[in-house]
Amino acid sequence: MIGAGIAIGVVFGVSIGNVRRVLLLS
């Protein structure tokens, strides 16, 4: 359960980071 939560957190963190990069570049 804890490992899955960390994995989900990492996935969301990466997706949010990509969105921020796109917004900054656009």
VENKANOR-V692917 format. One record per pair of residues at least 12 apart in sequence whose C-alpha atoms are under 8 Angstrom apart, sorted by sequence separation. I is the first residue (numbers start at 1). J is the second residue. D is the distance in whole Angstrom. If there is no record, write none. Layout:
i-><I,I>
j-><J,J>
d-><D,D>
This chain:
none
